[in-house]
């Protein structure tokens, strides 16, 4: 007669979640404060002329319209 597999039921409740902090605590190295939020410097709806970089820019042109 084969034995049926048993299922372990975990009935314990989890503890409280850790509180949010404004710094990263790296063990043995200290604390680093998180940065503040700021709007993206290129965010906007008006397109503007931008410069391409890299090896392909010499073949395809050096500027394009972007946001």
Secondary structure, DSSP 4 states (H G I P E B T S, - for coil): -PPPPP-PPP-PPP-PPPPP-SEEEETTTEEEEPPPP---TT--SS-EEEE--STTHHHH-SEEEE-
